[in-house]
């Protein structure tokens, strides 16, 4: 913990097919609170891929992320 109470948070991610809202919302809340979020994929040097169906929506968009949650997606 830093002197000002901010912390570095390690966020483990699977290499593929994770739910983007389960990552984006906590990331946004922590970042907005001034904390540093470090993403940790399963294997060093890889870039995790979110489940594309949850980004674009399937079954007429019923399983897609809500626009508010999608807006929190880290870039």
NORMOZI-V691393 format. One record per pair of residues at least 6 apart in sequence whose ideal C-beta (glycine too) atoms are under 8 Angstrom apart, sorted by the first residue. I is the first residue (numbers start at 1). J is the second residue. Records with the same first field share a line. If there is no record, write none. Layout:
I=J + J
This chain:
1=7
4=34
6=33 + 34 + 35 + 36
7=35 + 36
8=35 + 36 + 37 + 38
9=30 + 35 + 36 + 37 + 38
10=38 + 40
11=23 + 26 + 27 + 37 + 38 + 39 + 40
12=40 + 42
13=23 + 39 + 40 + 41 + 42 + 48
14=41 + 42 + 48
15=41 + 42 + 43 + 46 + 48 + 49
16=48 + 49 + 51
17=49 + 50 + 51
18=48 + 50 + 51
19=50 + 51 + 54
20=50 + 51 + 54 + 55 + 65 + 69 + 70 + 73
21=54 + 65 + 66 + 69 + 70 + 72
23=39 + 50 + 74
24=65 + 69 + 70 + 72 + 73 + 74
25=69 + 72
27=37 + 72 + 74
28=72
30=37
31=37
39=48 + 74
41=47 + 48
42=48
53=63 + 64
54=63 + 64 + 65
55=64 + 65 + 70 + 73
56=64
57=63 + 64 + 65
58=64
64=70
